[in-house]
Amino acid sequence: MATKPKNPKGLTFEKALQRLEEIVSELEDPQKGLEQALALFEEGVVLSRFCRGKIDEIQKRVEVVLKETPQGFVTGPFEGEGDAEDGESDKDGDEDGDGKA
């Protein structure tokens, strides 16, 4: 039986992400046995949770820094390319929709 993966100690986000990519490639190999695939999947879940935790931690730190700035920056959800609802953008090109460019 496969051993349970341990929490990654001293692992960086970048190394965890790289290992996740390796795991995905290994899981795509049709020659992997069921037990080996399960062990890889379990390791991937642990690494995925680790990465999500790091992202959450960084996001909270950024929010604290922004709140402490004298300019009073405001955080909002990140809108990447293709994330806009209905595919519509503000017609005048401004971010806040107030009609001023």
N, C-alpha and C positions, 0 to 999 in steps of 0.2 A: 504494500500500500504506500502511496505517496506521502511524503512528510509535508506537514502544513507549512506554508511560506511564513517567514518571520517578517516583522515590520522592518523596513529599511532604515537602519541607523547610520547617520553620517552621509546619507545619500543626497545628492543635489537633485533639483528638479530636472535639470538637463540630462543627467545620467539616467534618471528614472524614465524619462520620456524616450530616450534612446533605447533603453531595454524594452520598453513597451513596443516600440517599432520592431525590434528583433523578435519579440514574442509573436506579434501578428504574422510576421514572415514565416516563423516556424509553424504556426498553427495552420497556415495555408498549405503546408506540405501534406499531401494525401497519405504518405507513408507513416505518419505519426500514429502510434498506437493510442488507444483510448485513455489508458492511464497516464501516458506521457502528455497527451493533449490536455487532460484534466489538470495535471500539475502546472502546466504552462498557463492555463486559464486562471487558476487560483493565484499564481504569481502576478499575473496581469491585473487581477482585481485589486490586489494589495497595492501594486504600484499606481494604479488608477486612483485609488482613494488617497494615496500619499500626494499625488500631483494635485488633485482637487483641493486637498487641505492646504497645500502651499499656495495655490491660487487664491483661496479664500483669505488666508493670512495676509498675503500681499495686498489684496483689495482693501482689507480693513486698515492696514497701515497707511495706504494711500489716502483713504478717507480721513484718517486722523490728521495727516499732514495738511491736507487741503482745508480742513476745518480750522487749523491753527494759523493759517496764513492771513495776514492783514487784509489782503484783497478780497477775502471771502469767496473764494472759488466754490462753485457748486458742482457736485458730482451727479452724474446721471448714467443711465444704461448706455453701454457702448453700442453704437450702430455701425456695423461693418458694411461692406459692399453687399448689396442684395438683401439686406435685413429690413429695409424700409417696407412698411405695410402697404399693400396694394400696389407697390412699385411706384408710388407717387412721391414726388419731392415737393418742397415748398416752391411755388412758382417764381417768387422774387429772389430766390437763392439765399435767403437769410435763414439762420438756424432756429430762431425762436418764433418765427411766424408773425413778427410785429410789422412786417411790410418795409422795414428799414434794412438796407443792404449793409 
